[in-house]
Amino acid sequence: MTTAMMAIPLAVCTAGAVDLANLQRAKSALRDAAETAAVASAKASQSTDEARRERAFAAMGENFDRQTFNARDVGMNVNLTPTRSTVTAQTVMDTQIMKLFGKPNLNVAVEVAAETVLEPACVLVNSPNRSSAIRFQGHPTMNTVNCYIHGNSGAAQSAVAQGNPLLSEAEVCLNGGFAGKKWVPGPEEGCGTRNDPYFDIDAPDLPPCDFPRANTRSRGPVTLRPGHYCRGLNFSANSQINLEPGIYHVSGGALDMAANANVTGSGVMFHLSGDRANFEMHSGGNWNVTPPTSGEYRGISIFQDRDTAPRQPNMITGGGTLNLTGIVYAISGELKLQGSPQVFLRGAGTTVLTDTLTLQGSPEFIVTAVEDPNLKPNDRIIGREAYVRVIK
């Protein structure tokens, strides 16, 4: 009688073990399918949210066989950020033996997230279809550190290298094609286009003219205040300029730094407005100016209006060294380095945004991407996929 009484719970336990083992196999298979779905969606981080969700659902359908586990249709939710995809999946598995003891089904649920780690595009050359949107002529040197150059132009010769440029340390990724035999290594093609990561940062409103005279010829120390410099802003050769924090609106002429000028300031942004407002910098001086570290324009050193077509390119020329910090936002203008300046530019995220980029003569241009929240106006990153990692 004792043996008979023990047989009933033993049978229940045996039945439960069979179904619980099947539950663990179902959960493992569902997790593997959810991981595949999350990775597929994260890899498509440059696509639309709709396309990313479609990839996730397709991957789940291809990788989880519900009939193997007597499971019902999978319920699934996909939450997205620009670089991350989180997949939550659940189903109900019908039991085989436990149903005889009042447990007809078991719930199965998993959550997996995958994240695309991007190599940032520190230079975005935005022209959509221009030939030679990126041009290297003569003996220029171009280096990118922790980042690469992205060209949006779809032209067959969107980038051209002529002369004897030194490009071994510059990674370039192009939507279109390239020309020239001096690319070492050659650019990557078929990279698609990347959108302006700062598209929703509005240009500052242009206030009334504060300073109609802006030629700083004095060699003695001069302190300038923020405001509207409506006939351009010129830092004369050998001048010593201290800039108080704030926005310097420049219109009606260029932001012009002559050779050997010494300019210092922190929390400073230059806003260039109108078709005569470009910037011209001559290397050899001391440019110790840092951008705002908070607020809407955090990390931006130069903001050239999007809706303007400057008559002259933005120029960096000369034969000395120029150290710049922060984002140069000139997405509708041209950036040209000419002569033999040595330019070091340091910023977080996408640091140079320009319509075209030209290095002519023997300039050296080194752009370094850093992880500094004070130099990054938002959390948007554009770039190319480095790898995808599963994070939970």
Number of C-alpha atoms within 10 A of each C-alpha: 6 6 7 8 9 10 12 11 11 11 12 14 12 14 18 19 14 14 21 15 11 18 22 12 14 24 20 14 17 25 23 17 24 31 28 22 31 34 26 23 33 32 24 21 24 20 13 11 18 8 13 22 24 16 21 27 21 13 20 25 16 11 16 18 17 18 10 10 19 16 21 13 14 19 11 17 15 22 13 19 12 18 21 24 30 26 28 19 20 21 20 21 23 19 22 16 18 21 15 11 10 8 13 14 17 16 12 19 16 17 18 22 23 25 24 22 19 17 18 22 28 29 26 29 28 26 24 18 17 19 20 22 25 27 20 29 18 18 21 27 23 20 20 22 15 14 24 25 23 30 32 25 27 23 19 15 20 25 29 20 23 17 15 17 23 20 21 15 15 22 21 23 24 25 23 24 21 23 17 13 12 17 20 13 12 17 19 15 15 12 18 16 22 18 12 16 17 15 9 7 11 12 16 15 9 15 11 11 14 13 17 13 12 18 13 22 14 14 14 10 12 14 13 14 14 17 18 21 25 23 20 25 26 20 23 21 19 20 22 22 22 18 18 16 18 17 22 22 29 29 23 18 21 26 27 19 25 21 21 19 23 23 21 17 19 16 20 25 27 21 25 32 28 19 18 20 30 29 26 21 23 24 25 21 23 19 21 15 22 20 26 23 20 14 8 13 25 21 30 28 25 22 23 27 22 17 13 17 18 22 13 16 20 22 18 24 25 21 17 18 19 22 17 20 22 28 29 24 24 27 23 20 27 23 27 20 28 22 22 23 24 23 21 16 19 21 26 24 31 28 28 24 27 23 21 29 27 21 26 23 21 22 28 23 21 18 25 21 22 17 10 12 16 17 26 24 23 17 11 14 21 24 25 21 17 11 12 18 15 17 11 10
